[in-house]
Amino acid sequence: MGEHVAQGPALPCHLKGTCQGFVTTTEDFLGAAQRDGAAKPSVRGRDLFLGTLATAWARGAVMADESSPNALVSLMRTGWETPERETAPGSDEGLS
């Protein structure tokens, strides 16, 4: 349980008590999803938790409109980059 949490740097002291349990739980669920091939192996539970926290905050922001909640969740789930793109705009280098 929480095997991935020990791999990253420690959470700042003021977040440990509040967030560490949520990060550990996220790591556990994410680890199971990664083992089943349902989540990218490069995703870390800490980053997923922070992204979800940011999305929840942004949903209530003054600039958010009625389409923002679904758009933000979709963006978190699938990303913003098109999978067909092989080179960065203005670059001659291929992306791997």
ZAGU-69963 format. One record per residue: x, y, z of N, C-alpha, C in turn; residue in one letter. Coordinates in Angstrom, 2 decimals, decimal comma, padded with zeros to 5 digits. Example, Ala and Ser with C-alpha at 12.3 -4.5 7.8 and 13.67 -1.06 7.14 Angstrom:
! ZAGU-69963
<pt><n_x>013,19</n_x><n_y>-005,69</n_y><n_z>007,80</n_z><ca_x>012,30</ca_x><ca_y>-004,50</ca_y><ca_z>007,80</ca_z><c_x>013,20</c_x><c_y>-003,30</c_y><c_z>007,80</c_z><residuo>A</residuo></pt>
<pt><n_x>012,85</n_x><n_y>-002,25</n_y><n_z>007,08</n_z><ca_x>013,67</ca_x><ca_y>-001,06</ca_y><ca_z>007,14</ca_z><c_x>012,90</c_x><c_y>000,03</c_y><c_z>007,87</c_z><residuo>S</residuo></pt>
***
This chain:
! ZAGU-69963
<pt><n_x>000,83</n_x><n_y>-001,17</n_y><n_z>000,00</n_z><ca_x>000,00</ca_x><ca_y>000,00</ca_y><ca_z>000,00</ca_z><c_x>000,88</c_x><c_y>001,24</c_y><c_z>000,00</c_z><residuo>M</residuo></pt>
<pt><n_x>000,66</n_x><n_y>002,16</n_y><n_z>-000,94</n_z><ca_x>001,42</ca_x><ca_y>003,37</ca_y><ca_z>-001,01</ca_z><c_x>002,85</c_x><c_y>003,17</c_y><c_z>-001,48</c_z><residuo>G</residuo></pt>
<pt><n_x>003,12</n_x><n_y>002,13</n_y><n_z>-002,23</n_z><ca_x>004,47</ca_x><ca_y>001,81</ca_y><ca_z>-002,65</ca_z><c_x>005,10</c_x><c_y>002,90</c_y><c_z>-003,51</c_z><residuo>E</residuo></pt>
<pt><n_x>004,31</n_x><n_y>003,64</n_y><n_z>-004,27</n_z><ca_x>004,85</ca_x><ca_y>004,66</ca_y><ca_z>-005,16</ca_z><c_x>005,18</c_x><c_y>005,95</c_y><c_z>-004,43</c_z><residuo>H</residuo></pt>
<pt><n_x>004,58</n_x><n_y>006,21</n_y><n_z>-003,30</n_z><ca_x>004,76</ca_x><ca_y>007,46</ca_y><ca_z>-002,59</ca_z><c_x>006,21</c_x><c_y>007,61</c_y><c_z>-002,14</c_z><residuo>V</residuo></pt>
<pt><n_x>006,84</n_x><n_y>006,54</n_y><n_z>-001,72</n_z><ca_x>008,20</ca_x><ca_y>006,61</ca_y><ca_z>-001,21</ca_z><c_x>009,20</c_x><c_y>006,96</c_y><c_z>-002,31</c_z><residuo>A</residuo></pt>
<pt><n_x>008,86</n_x><n_y>006,81</n_y><n_z>-003,59</n_z><ca_x>009,77</ca_x><ca_y>007,07</ca_y><ca_z>-004,69</ca_z><c_x>009,98</c_x><c_y>008,55</c_y><c_z>-004,94</c_z><residuo>Q</residuo></pt>
<pt><n_x>009,02</n_x><n_y>009,39</n_y><n_z>-004,67</n_z><ca_x>009,14</ca_x><ca_y>010,81</ca_y><ca_z>-004,93</ca_z><c_x>009,65</c_x><c_y>011,55</c_y><c_z>-003,71</c_z><residuo>G</residuo></pt>
<pt><n_x>009,92</n_x><n_y>012,85</n_y><n_z>-003,88</n_z><ca_x>010,36</ca_x><ca_y>013,63</ca_y><ca_z>-002,73</ca_z><c_x>009,24</c_x><c_y>013,75</c_y><c_z>-001,70</c_z><residuo>P</residuo></pt>
<pt><n_x>009,61</n_x><n_y>013,96</n_y><n_z>-000,48</n_z><ca_x>008,63</ca_x><ca_y>014,07</ca_y><ca_z>000,60</ca_z><c_x>007,75</c_x><c_y>015,30</c_y><c_z>000,37</c_z><residuo>A</residuo></pt>
<pt><n_x>006,50</n_x><n_y>015,20</n_y><n_z>000,78</n_z><ca_x>005,61</ca_x><ca_y>016,35</ca_y><ca_z>000,71</ca_z><c_x>006,06</c_x><c_y>017,40</c_y><c_z>001,71</c_z><residuo>L</residuo></pt>
<pt><n_x>005,87</n_x><n_y>018,67</n_y><n_z>001,38</n_z><ca_x>006,19</ca_x><ca_y>019,71</ca_y><ca_z>002,36</ca_z><c_x>005,42</c_x><c_y>019,45</c_y><c_z>003,65</c_z><residuo>P</residuo></pt>
<pt><n_x>006,00</n_x><n_y>019,85</n_y><n_z>004,74</n_z><ca_x>005,46</ca_x><ca_y>019,58</ca_y><ca_z>006,06</ca_z><c_x>003,98</c_x><c_y>019,98</c_y><c_z>006,20</c_z><residuo>C</residuo></pt>
<pt><n_x>003,59</n_x><n_y>021,13</n_y><n_z>005,65</n_z><ca_x>002,21</ca_x><ca_y>021,59</ca_y><ca_z>005,81</ca_z><c_x>001,21</c_x><c_y>020,76</c_y><c_z>005,00</c_z><residuo>H</residuo></pt>
<pt><n_x>001,67</n_x><n_y>019,95</n_y><n_z>004,05</n_z><ca_x>000,76</ca_x><ca_y>019,10</ca_y><ca_z>003,28</ca_z><c_x>000,70</c_x><c_y>017,67</c_y><c_z>003,79</c_z><residuo>L</residuo></pt>
<pt><n_x>001,67</n_x><n_y>017,25</n_y><n_z>004,55</n_z><ca_x>001,74</ca_x><ca_y>015,85</ca_y><ca_z>004,96</ca_z><c_x>000,47</c_x><c_y>015,36</c_y><c_z>005,62</c_z><residuo>K</residuo></pt>
<pt><n_x>000,03</n_x><n_y>016,02</n_y><n_z>006,66</n_z><ca_x>-001,14</ca_x><ca_y>015,56</ca_y><ca_z>007,39</ca_z><c_x>-002,41</c_x><c_y>015,65</c_y><c_z>006,58</c_z><residuo>G</residuo></pt>
<pt><n_x>-002,55</n_x><n_y>016,67</n_y><n_z>005,78</n_z><ca_x>-003,77</ca_x><ca_y>016,91</ca_y><ca_z>005,03</ca_z><c_x>-003,86</c_x><c_y>016,04</c_y><c_z>003,78</c_z><residuo>T</residuo></pt>
<pt><n_x>-002,79</n_x><n_y>015,97</n_y><n_z>003,03</n_z><ca_x>-002,85</ca_x><ca_y>015,36</ca_y><ca_z>001,69</ca_z><c_x>-002,23</c_x><c_y>013,98</c_y><c_z>001,57</c_z><residuo>C</residuo></pt>
<pt><n_x>-001,32</n_x><n_y>013,61</n_y><n_z>002,45</n_z><ca_x>-000,59</ca_x><ca_y>012,36</ca_y><ca_z>002,26</ca_z><c_x>-001,52</c_x><c_y>011,15</c_y><c_z>002,16</c_z><residuo>Q</residuo></pt>
<pt><n_x>-002,58</n_x><n_y>011,11</n_y><n_z>002,95</n_z><ca_x>-003,52</ca_x><ca_y>009,99</ca_y><ca_z>002,87</ca_z><c_x>-004,20</c_x><c_y>009,92</c_y><c_z>001,52</c_z><residuo>G</residuo></pt>
<pt><n_x>-004,54</n_x><n_y>011,08</n_y><n_z>000,96</n_z><ca_x>-005,17</ca_x><ca_y>011,12</ca_y><ca_z>-000,36</ca_z><c_x>-004,17</c_x><c_y>010,72</c_y><c_z>-001,45</c_z><residuo>F</residuo></pt>
<pt><n_x>-002,93</n_x><n_y>011,17</n_y><n_z>-001,31</n_z><ca_x>-001,90</ca_x><ca_y>010,80</ca_y><ca_z>-002,29</ca_z><c_x>-001,66</c_x><c_y>009,29</c_y><c_z>-002,23</c_z><residuo>V</residuo></pt>
<pt><n_x>-001,58</n_x><n_y>008,73</n_y><n_z>-001,04</n_z><ca_x>-001,36</ca_x><ca_y>007,29</ca_y><ca_z>-000,89</ca_z><c_x>-002,51</c_x><c_y>006,50</c_y><c_z>-001,50</c_z><residuo>T</residuo></pt>
<pt><n_x>-003,74</n_x><n_y>006,91</n_y><n_z>-001,24</n_z><ca_x>-004,90</ca_x><ca_y>006,23</ca_y><ca_z>-001,82</ca_z><c_x>-004,90</c_x><c_y>006,35</c_y><c_z>-003,33</c_z><residuo>T</residuo></pt>
<pt><n_x>-004,57</n_x><n_y>007,53</n_y><n_z>-003,85</n_z><ca_x>-004,49</ca_x><ca_y>007,72</ca_y><ca_z>-005,30</ca_z><c_x>-003,42</c_x><c_y>006,81</c_y><c_z>-005,88</c_z><residuo>T</residuo></pt>
<pt><n_x>-002,26</n_x><n_y>006,71</n_y><n_z>-005,23</n_z><ca_x>-001,19</ca_x><ca_y>005,82</ca_y><ca_z>-005,68</ca_z><c_x>-001,65</c_x><c_y>004,37</c_y><c_z>-005,73</c_z><residuo>E</residuo></pt>
<pt><n_x>-002,41</n_x><n_y>003,95</n_y><n_z>-004,73</n_z><ca_x>-002,91</ca_x><ca_y>002,57</ca_y><ca_z>-004,70</ca_z><c_x>-003,83</c_x><c_y>002,28</c_y><c_z>-005,88</c_z><residuo>D</residuo></pt>
<pt><n_x>-004,80</n_x><n_y>003,17</n_y><n_z>-006,10</n_z><ca_x>-005,73</ca_x><ca_y>002,98</ca_y><ca_z>-007,22</ca_z><c_x>-005,00</c_x><c_y>003,09</c_y><c_z>-008,55</c_z><residuo>F</residuo></pt>
<pt><n_x>-004,10</n_x><n_y>004,06</n_y><n_z>-008,66</n_z><ca_x>-003,35</ca_x><ca_y>004,24</ca_y><ca_z>-009,90</ca_z><c_x>-002,46</c_x><c_y>003,03</c_y><c_z>-010,18</c_z><residuo>L</residuo></pt>
<pt><n_x>-001,81</n_x><n_y>002,51</n_y><n_z>-009,15</n_z><ca_x>-000,97</ca_x><ca_y>001,33</ca_y><ca_z>-009,33</ca_z><c_x>-001,75</c_x><c_y>000,15</c_y><c_z>-009,89</c_z><residuo>G</residuo></pt>
<pt><n_x>-002,96</n_x><n_y>-000,05</n_y><n_z>-009,38</n_z><ca_x>-003,81</ca_x><ca_y>-001,13</ca_y><ca_z>-009,89</ca_z><c_x>-004,19</c_x><c_y>-000,88</c_y><c_z>-011,35</c_z><residuo>A</residuo></pt>
<pt><n_x>-004,52</n_x><n_y>000,37</n_y><n_z>-011,67</n_z><ca_x>-004,87</ca_x><ca_y>000,71</ca_y><ca_z>-013,05</ca_z><c_x>-003,67</c_x><c_y>000,54</c_y><c_z>-013,98</c_z><residuo>A</residuo></pt>
<pt><n_x>-002,49</n_x><n_y>000,88</n_y><n_z>-013,50</n_z><ca_x>-001,28</ca_x><ca_y>000,71</ca_y><ca_z>-014,31</ca_z><c_x>-000,98</c_x><c_y>-000,77</c_y><c_z>-014,54</c_z><residuo>Q</residuo></pt>
<pt><n_x>-001,14</n_x><n_y>-001,58</n_y><n_z>-013,53</n_z><ca_x>-000,92</ca_x><ca_y>-003,02</ca_y><ca_z>-013,69</ca_z><c_x>-001,90</c_x><c_y>-003,63</c_y><c_z>-014,69</c_z><residuo>R</residuo></pt>
<pt><n_x>-003,13</n_x><n_y>-003,09</n_y><n_z>-014,75</n_z><ca_x>-004,14</ca_x><ca_y>-003,57</ca_y><ca_z>-015,69</ca_z><c_x>-004,01</c_x><c_y>-002,94</c_y><c_z>-017,07</c_z><residuo>D</residuo></pt>
<pt><n_x>-003,07</n_x><n_y>-002,01</n_y><n_z>-017,24</n_z><ca_x>-002,88</ca_x><ca_y>-001,35</ca_y><ca_z>-018,53</ca_z><c_x>-003,87</c_x><c_y>-000,23</c_y><c_z>-018,79</c_z><residuo>G</residuo></pt>
<pt><n_x>-004,60</n_x><n_y>000,22</n_y><n_z>-017,77</n_z><ca_x>-005,61</ca_x><ca_y>001,25</ca_y><ca_z>-017,94</ca_z><c_x>-005,06</c_x><c_y>002,66</c_y><c_z>-017,68</c_z><residuo>A</residuo></pt>
<pt><n_x>-003,83</n_x><n_y>002,76</n_y><n_z>-017,21</n_z><ca_x>-003,21</ca_x><ca_y>004,07</ca_y><ca_z>-016,95</ca_z><c_x>-001,76</c_x><c_y>004,01</c_y><c_z>-017,41</c_z><residuo>A</residuo></pt>
<pt><n_x>-001,26</n_x><n_y>005,11</n_y><n_z>-017,91</n_z><ca_x>000,12</ca_x><ca_y>005,18</ca_y><ca_z>-018,38</ca_z><c_x>001,08</c_x><c_y>004,92</c_y><c_z>-017,22</c_z><residuo>K</residuo></pt>
<pt><n_x>002,13</n_x><n_y>004,15</n_y><n_z>-017,47</n_z><ca_x>003,09</ca_x><ca_y>003,86</ca_y><ca_z>-016,40</ca_z><c_x>003,84</c_x><c_y>005,09</c_y><c_z>-015,89</c_z><residuo>P</residuo></pt>
<pt><n_x>003,92</n_x><n_y>006,13</n_y><n_z>-016,70</n_z><ca_x>004,67</ca_x><ca_y>007,33</ca_y><ca_z>-016,31</ca_z><c_x>003,89</c_x><c_y>008,25</c_y><c_z>-015,36</c_z><residuo>S</residuo></pt>
<pt><n_x>002,59</n_x><n_y>008,00</n_y><n_z>-015,17</n_z><ca_x>001,77</ca_x><ca_y>008,86</ca_y><ca_z>-014,31</ca_z><c_x>002,08</c_x><c_y>008,55</c_y><c_z>-012,85</c_z><residuo>V</residuo></pt>
<pt><n_x>002,24</n_x><n_y>009,60</n_y><n_z>-012,07</n_z><ca_x>002,46</ca_x><ca_y>009,44</ca_y><ca_z>-010,63</ca_z><c_x>001,20</c_x><c_y>009,84</c_y><c_z>-009,90</c_z><residuo>R</residuo></pt>
<pt><n_x>000,91</n_x><n_y>009,14</n_y><n_z>-008,82</n_z><ca_x>-000,27</ca_x><ca_y>009,44</ca_y><ca_z>-008,01</ca_z><c_x>-000,28</c_x><c_y>010,85</c_y><c_z>-007,47</c_z><residuo>G</residuo></pt>
<pt><n_x>000,87</n_x><n_y>011,34</n_y><n_z>-007,05</n_z><ca_x>000,99</ca_x><ca_y>012,69</ca_y><ca_z>-006,54</ca_z><c_x>000,56</c_x><c_y>013,69</c_y><c_z>-007,60</c_z><residuo>R</residuo></pt>
<pt><n_x>001,02</n_x><n_y>013,50</n_y><n_z>-008,84</n_z><ca_x>000,67</ca_x><ca_y>014,42</ca_y><ca_z>-009,94</ca_z><c_x>-000,81</c_x><c_y>014,32</c_y><c_z>-010,30</c_z><residuo>D</residuo></pt>
<pt><n_x>-001,34</n_x><n_y>013,12</n_y><n_z>-010,30</n_z><ca_x>-002,76</ca_x><ca_y>012,92</ca_y><ca_z>-010,58</ca_z><c_x>-003,61</c_x><c_y>013,60</c_y><c_z>-009,51</c_z><residuo>L</residuo></pt>
<pt><n_x>-003,23</n_x><n_y>013,44</n_y><n_z>-008,25</n_z><ca_x>-003,95</ca_x><ca_y>014,08</ca_y><ca_z>-007,16</ca_z><c_x>-003,90</c_x><c_y>015,60</c_y><c_z>-007,30</c_z><residuo>F</residuo></pt>
<pt><n_x>-002,71</n_x><n_y>016,16</n_y><n_z>-007,54</n_z><ca_x>-002,57</ca_x><ca_y>017,61</ca_y><ca_z>-007,67</ca_z><c_x>-003,34</c_x><c_y>018,14</c_y><c_z>-008,88</c_z><residuo>L</residuo></pt>
<pt><n_x>-003,32</n_x><n_y>017,40</n_y><n_z>-009,99</n_z><ca_x>-004,09</ca_x><ca_y>017,81</ca_y><ca_z>-011,17</ca_z><c_x>-005,59</c_x><c_y>017,80</c_y><c_z>-010,90</c_z><residuo>G</residuo></pt>
<pt><n_x>-006,04</n_x><n_y>016,81</n_y><n_z>-010,18</n_z><ca_x>-007,46</ca_x><ca_y>016,72</ca_y><ca_z>-009,83</ca_z><c_x>-007,84</c_x><c_y>017,85</c_y><c_z>-008,88</c_z><residuo>T</residuo></pt>
<pt><n_x>-006,97</n_x><n_y>018,14</n_y><n_z>-007,94</n_z><ca_x>-007,20</ca_x><ca_y>019,24</ca_y><ca_z>-007,01</ca_z><c_x>-007,28</c_x><c_y>020,57</c_y><c_z>-007,76</c_z><residuo>L</residuo></pt>
<pt><n_x>-006,37</n_x><n_y>020,77</n_y><n_z>-008,69</n_z><ca_x>-006,37</ca_x><ca_y>022,00</ca_y><ca_z>-009,50</ca_z><c_x>-007,62</c_x><c_y>022,10</c_y><c_z>-010,36</c_z><residuo>A</residuo></pt>
<pt><n_x>-008,04</n_x><n_y>020,98</n_y><n_z>-010,93</n_z><ca_x>-009,25</ca_x><ca_y>020,96</ca_y><ca_z>-011,75</ca_z><c_x>-010,47</c_x><c_y>021,30</c_y><c_z>-010,91</c_z><residuo>T</residuo></pt>
<pt><n_x>-010,55</n_x><n_y>020,74</n_y><n_z>-009,71</n_z><ca_x>-011,68</ca_x><ca_y>021,04</ca_y><ca_z>-008,83</ca_z><c_x>-011,72</c_x><c_y>022,52</c_y><c_z>-008,47</c_z><residuo>A</residuo></pt>
<pt><n_x>-010,55</n_x><n_y>023,10</n_y><n_z>-008,22</n_z><ca_x>-010,50</ca_x><ca_y>024,53</ca_y><ca_z>-007,90</ca_z><c_x>-010,92</c_x><c_y>025,35</c_y><c_z>-009,13</c_z><residuo>W</residuo></pt>
<pt><n_x>-010,39</n_x><n_y>025,02</n_y><n_z>-010,30</n_z><ca_x>-010,66</ca_x><ca_y>025,80</ca_y><ca_z>-011,51</ca_z><c_x>-012,12</c_x><c_y>025,74</c_y><c_z>-011,92</c_z><residuo>A</residuo></pt>
<pt><n_x>-012,80</n_x><n_y>024,66</n_y><n_z>-011,62</n_z><ca_x>-014,22</ca_x><ca_y>024,54</ca_y><ca_z>-011,96</ca_z><c_x>-015,05</c_x><c_y>025,62</c_y><c_z>-011,31</c_z><residuo>R</residuo></pt>
<pt><n_x>-014,62</n_x><n_y>026,09</n_y><n_z>-010,16</n_z><ca_x>-015,37</ca_x><ca_y>027,12</ca_y><ca_z>-009,45</ca_z><c_x>-014,84</c_x><c_y>028,53</c_y><c_z>-009,69</c_z><residuo>G</residuo></pt>
<pt><n_x>-013,84</n_x><n_y>028,67</n_y><n_z>-010,55</n_z><ca_x>-013,26</ca_x><ca_y>029,98</ca_y><ca_z>-010,80</ca_z><c_x>-014,26</c_x><c_y>030,87</c_y><c_z>-011,54</c_z><residuo>A</residuo></pt>
<pt><n_x>-014,11</n_x><n_y>032,17</n_y><n_z>-011,37</n_z><ca_x>-015,01</ca_x><ca_y>033,15</ca_y><ca_z>-012,00</ca_z><c_x>-015,00</c_x><c_y>033,00</c_y><c_z>-013,52</c_z><residuo>V</residuo></pt>
<pt><n_x>-013,86</n_x><n_y>032,67</n_y><n_z>-014,11</n_z><ca_x>-013,77</ca_x><ca_y>032,53</ca_y><ca_z>-015,57</ca_z><c_x>-014,43</c_x><c_y>031,26</c_y><c_z>-016,10</c_z><residuo>M</residuo></pt>
<pt><n_x>-014,66</n_x><n_y>030,29</n_y><n_z>-015,25</n_z><ca_x>-015,25</ca_x><ca_y>029,02</ca_y><ca_z>-015,69</ca_z><c_x>-016,68</c_x><c_y>029,25</c_y><c_z>-016,14</c_z><residuo>A</residuo></pt>
<pt><n_x>-017,08</n_x><n_y>028,51</n_y><n_z>-017,18</n_z><ca_x>-018,47</ca_x><ca_y>028,57</ca_y><ca_z>-017,63</ca_z><c_x>-019,07</c_x><c_y>027,17</c_y><c_z>-017,55</c_z><residuo>D</residuo></pt>
<pt><n_x>-020,25</n_x><n_y>026,99</n_y><n_z>-018,10</n_z><ca_x>-020,95</ca_x><ca_y>025,70</ca_y><ca_z>-017,95</ca_z><c_x>-020,24</c_x><c_y>024,54</c_y><c_z>-018,64</c_z><residuo>E</residuo></pt>
<pt><n_x>-019,38</n_x><n_y>024,82</n_y><n_z>-019,63</n_z><ca_x>-018,67</ca_x><ca_y>023,73</ca_y><ca_z>-020,29</ca_z><c_x>-017,33</c_x><c_y>023,42</c_y><c_z>-019,62</c_z><residuo>S</residuo></pt>
<pt><n_x>-016,88</n_x><n_y>024,26</n_y><n_z>-018,72</n_z><ca_x>-015,57</ca_x><ca_y>024,09</ca_y><ca_z>-018,10</ca_z><c_x>-015,39</c_x><c_y>022,77</c_y><c_z>-017,34</c_z><residuo>S</residuo></pt>
<pt><n_x>-016,35</n_x><n_y>022,34</n_y><n_z>-016,51</n_z><ca_x>-016,11</ca_x><ca_y>021,10</ca_y><ca_z>-015,76</ca_z><c_x>-015,80</c_x><c_y>019,90</c_y><c_z>-016,66</c_z><residuo>P</residuo></pt>
<pt><n_x>-016,61</n_x><n_y>019,67</n_y><n_z>-017,68</n_z><ca_x>-016,36</ca_x><ca_y>018,53</ca_y><ca_z>-018,57</ca_z><c_x>-015,09</c_x><c_y>018,71</c_y><c_z>-019,38</c_z><residuo>N</residuo></pt>
<pt><n_x>-014,83</n_x><n_y>019,94</n_y><n_z>-019,81</n_z><ca_x>-013,62</ca_x><ca_y>020,21</ca_y><ca_z>-020,60</ca_z><c_x>-012,36</c_x><c_y>019,97</c_y><c_z>-019,76</c_z><residuo>A</residuo></pt>
<pt><n_x>-012,38</n_x><n_y>020,37</n_y><n_z>-018,52</n_z><ca_x>-011,22</ca_x><ca_y>020,19</ca_y><ca_z>-017,65</ca_z><c_x>-010,97</c_x><c_y>018,71</c_y><c_z>-017,35</c_z><residuo>L</residuo></pt>
<pt><n_x>-012,03</n_x><n_y>017,98</n_y><n_z>-017,08</n_z><ca_x>-011,88</ca_x><ca_y>016,54</ca_y><ca_z>-016,82</ca_z><c_x>-011,35</c_x><c_y>015,84</c_y><c_z>-018,07</c_z><residuo>V</residuo></pt>
<pt><n_x>-011,87</n_x><n_y>016,20</n_y><n_z>-019,23</n_z><ca_x>-011,40</ca_x><ca_y>015,61</ca_y><ca_z>-020,48</ca_z><c_x>-009,93</c_x><c_y>015,93</c_y><c_z>-020,72</c_z><residuo>S</residuo></pt>
<pt><n_x>-009,56</n_x><n_y>017,15</n_y><n_z>-020,46</n_z><ca_x>-008,17</ca_x><ca_y>017,57</ca_y><ca_z>-020,63</ca_z><c_x>-007,25</c_x><c_y>016,79</c_y><c_z>-019,71</c_z><residuo>L</residuo></pt>
<pt><n_x>-007,67</n_x><n_y>016,58</n_y><n_z>-018,47</n_z><ca_x>-006,88</ca_x><ca_y>015,78</ca_y><ca_z>-017,53</ca_z><c_x>-006,78</c_x><c_y>014,33</c_y><c_z>-017,99</c_z><residuo>M</residuo></pt>
<pt><n_x>-007,86</n_x><n_y>013,81</n_y><n_z>-018,51</n_z><ca_x>-007,91</ca_x><ca_y>012,40</ca_y><ca_z>-018,89</ca_z><c_x>-007,13</c_x><c_y>012,11</c_y><c_z>-020,17</c_z><residuo>R</residuo></pt>
<pt><n_x>-007,22</n_x><n_y>013,00</n_y><n_z>-021,15</n_z><ca_x>-006,63</ca_x><ca_y>012,69</ca_y><ca_z>-022,45</ca_z><c_x>-005,48</c_x><c_y>013,60</c_y><c_z>-022,85</c_z><residuo>T</residuo></pt>
<pt><n_x>-005,32</n_x><n_y>014,73</n_y><n_z>-022,19</n_z><ca_x>-004,25</ca_x><ca_y>015,65</ca_y><ca_z>-022,55</ca_z><c_x>-004,68</c_x><c_y>016,61</c_y><c_z>-023,64</c_z><residuo>G</residuo></pt>
<pt><n_x>-003,79</n_x><n_y>017,48</n_y><n_z>-024,02</n_z><ca_x>-004,11</ca_x><ca_y>018,51</ca_y><ca_z>-025,02</ca_z><c_x>-003,44</c_x><c_y>018,24</c_y><c_z>-026,36</c_z><residuo>W</residuo></pt>
<pt><n_x>-002,44</n_x><n_y>017,40</n_y><n_z>-026,40</n_z><ca_x>-001,69</ca_x><ca_y>017,17</ca_y><ca_z>-027,62</ca_z><c_x>-002,37</c_x><c_y>016,14</c_y><c_z>-028,51</c_z><residuo>E</residuo></pt>
<pt><n_x>-002,39</n_x><n_y>016,38</n_y><n_z>-029,79</n_z><ca_x>-002,95</ca_x><ca_y>015,40</ca_y><ca_z>-030,72</ca_z><c_x>-001,96</c_x><c_y>014,25</c_y><c_z>-030,89</c_z><residuo>T</residuo></pt>
<pt><n_x>-002,42</n_x><n_y>013,03</n_y><n_z>-030,90</n_z><ca_x>-001,51</ca_x><ca_y>011,88</ca_y><ca_z>-030,99</ca_z><c_x>-000,83</c_x><c_y>011,76</c_y><c_z>-032,35</c_z><residuo>P</residuo></pt>
<pt><n_x>-001,37</n_x><n_y>012,37</n_y><n_z>-033,39</n_z><ca_x>-000,79</ca_x><ca_y>012,26</ca_y><ca_z>-034,73</ca_z><c_x>000,46</c_x><c_y>013,11</c_y><c_z>-034,89</c_z><residuo>E</residuo></pt>
<pt><n_x>000,63</n_x><n_y>014,12</n_y><n_z>-034,08</n_z><ca_x>001,73</ca_x><ca_y>015,05</ca_y><ca_z>-034,23</ca_z><c_x>003,04</c_x><c_y>014,36</c_y><c_z>-033,90</c_z><residuo>R</residuo></pt>
<pt><n_x>003,98</n_x><n_y>014,39</n_y><n_z>-034,83</n_z><ca_x>005,27</ca_x><ca_y>013,75</ca_y><ca_z>-034,62</ca_z><c_x>006,40</c_x><c_y>014,75</c_y><c_z>-034,39</c_z><residuo>E</residuo></pt>
<pt><n_x>006,18</n_x><n_y>016,01</n_y><n_z>-034,72</n_z><ca_x>007,20</ca_x><ca_y>017,03</ca_y><ca_z>-034,49</ca_z><c_x>006,58</c_x><c_y>018,22</c_y><c_z>-033,79</c_z><residuo>T</residuo></pt>
<pt><n_x>007,38</n_x><n_y>018,88</n_y><n_z>-033,02</n_z><ca_x>006,91</ca_x><ca_y>020,08</ca_y><ca_z>-032,34</ca_z><c_x>006,84</c_x><c_y>021,21</c_y><c_z>-033,36</c_z><residuo>A</residuo></pt>
<pt><n_x>005,85</n_x><n_y>022,09</n_y><n_z>-033,25</n_z><ca_x>005,75</ca_x><ca_y>023,22</ca_y><ca_z>-034,17</ca_z><c_x>007,05</c_x><c_y>024,03</c_y><c_z>-034,13</c_z><residuo>P</residuo></pt>
<pt><n_x>007,58</n_x><n_y>024,33</n_y><n_z>-035,32</n_z><ca_x>008,81</ca_x><ca_y>025,11</ca_y><ca_z>-035,41</ca_z><c_x>010,07</c_x><c_y>024,30</c_y><c_z>-035,13</c_z><residuo>G</residuo></pt>
<pt><n_x>009,94</n_x><n_y>022,99</n_y><n_z>-035,03</n_z><ca_x>011,09</ca_x><ca_y>022,15</ca_y><ca_z>-034,73</ca_z><c_x>011,25</c_x><c_y>021,10</c_y><c_z>-035,81</c_z><residuo>S</residuo></pt>
<pt><n_x>012,49</n_x><n_y>020,77</n_y><n_z>-036,10</n_z><ca_x>012,78</ca_x><ca_y>019,71</ca_y><ca_z>-037,06</ca_z><c_x>012,98</c_x><c_y>018,37</c_y><c_z>-036,38</c_z><residuo>D</residuo></pt>
<pt><n_x>012,90</n_x><n_y>018,36</n_y><n_z>-035,06</n_z><ca_x>013,13</ca_x><ca_y>017,14</ca_y><ca_z>-034,31</ca_z><c_x>011,85</c_x><c_y>016,35</c_y><c_z>-034,10</c_z><residuo>E</residuo></pt>
<pt><n_x>011,90</n_x><n_y>015,05</n_y><n_z>-034,29</n_z><ca_x>010,75</ca_x><ca_y>014,20</ca_y><ca_z>-034,02</ca_z><c_x>010,58</c_x><c_y>013,99</c_y><c_z>-032,53</c_z><residuo>G</residuo></pt>
<pt><n_x>009,36</n_x><n_y>013,85</n_y><n_z>-032,11</n_z><ca_x>009,07</ca_x><ca_y>013,56</ca_y><ca_z>-030,71</ca_z><c_x>008,86</c_x><c_y>012,08</c_y><c_z>-030,55</c_z><residuo>L</residuo></pt>
<pt><n_x>009,34</n_x><n_y>011,54</n_y><n_z>-029,48</n_z><ca_x>009,12</ca_x><ca_y>010,11</ca_y><ca_z>-029,25</ca_z><c_x>008,21</c_x><c_y>009,86</c_y><c_z>-028,11</c_z><residuo>S</residuo></pt>
***
